[in-house]
């Protein structure tokens, strides 16, 4: 079986019971490898061999040579960026399995920040999301075992398991004075990346929870459903807590909303790391306004889509600063069972921005908050005054003037999700303005005009 290079762009932190990372295959280019071999420092390799032999022969406990070599490789990779990792047989198998279905876990994306195992984002409709775990939470221990000095792979191994089995996480959270325990039950984490609904006639909502190989196709189907009742006057594209996924899927998703133009480009040291990705002609929404929701849990492929729509002046970005992962990883198999996942390139938005360690800055900053409407109380109006004049045009009012999104539903949306409410309100306002701009200006006959004069 010939060696192949597997290229991915994801949040590129190993996944705990989710299937957000998938990959595409590219033929390996042997030339860069040949150059590297010529430059290997022989003295350093001899020193490594001497240390390896000393440990093998003299360490107090006997360690299998294969295990000792794994330790050495992990140590070398751990001094690179957080997304470059050594994939042993189990980790490599899990990476491949994560693209093919569902498996037991709790449904979170994790990374390592300042030495701590940190939650990047919980995945929709998983035990982690239902338990209220949040982006930025630190996992201090798993089932009583401290995660201090543990690798990502070790933490993930402890969280994965058979569906239905219990697990307890000790969580540290900003703003909380003390750590607290969260009891969960592992479940089969389904591969479902999109869902859609109408917020009001003409205003759609499309949620993308992760970018998989066929997510752009799923988005096309979701748009078909939203467009069944007619053209949309606006769309909320929700990328909050989306940890990323496949580069090609993010390009395909952006392509649905762009009428051509650059989506993203990548640059790296090796020749095949440089690439440009363009959108094709044809905007599924025919230019209808889009509001993209992001937050700290929006990473990688999510940031590619948000950055492309922002730079191409196609959408308003709303929410909070995104995660800031602007690197591309390549999976390099060393055999059929083990591989190295190596950061080989950085990606840039159409305007040339690198969001690495910076993130996408929203056009409108809206923090997630619990909002409760305050009753305004009963107030007297003109219609309450004795002897008030009736409105002579009341009988001409039609259902067209009635709001298409009633106050009770609006209030519920505000209380459930204030960020989505703000996005909906913006789109509703733009829709009303567009309708008014496209309607003829009023030109009432002079004989029907009524002029109100204030008493002197």
Secondary structure by P-SEA (a helix, b strand, c coil): ccbbbbbbbcccccccccccbbbbbbcccaaaaaaaaaaccaaaaaaaaaaaaaaaccccccccaaaaaaaaaaaaaaaccccbbbbcaaaaaaaaacccccccccbbbbbbcccccccccccccccccccccccccccccccccccccccaaaaaaaacccccbbbbbbcccccccbbbbbbbbbccccccccccccccccbbbbbbcccccaaaaaaaaaaaaaaccccccbbbbbccccccccaaaaaaaaaaccccccccccccccccccbbbbbcccccccccbbbbbbcccccaaaaaaaaaaaaaccbbbbccccccccbbbbbbbccccbbbbccccccccccccccccccccccccccccbbbbbccccccccccccccccccccccccccccccccaaaaaaaaaacaaaaaaaaaaaaaaaaaaaaaccccccccccbbbbbccc
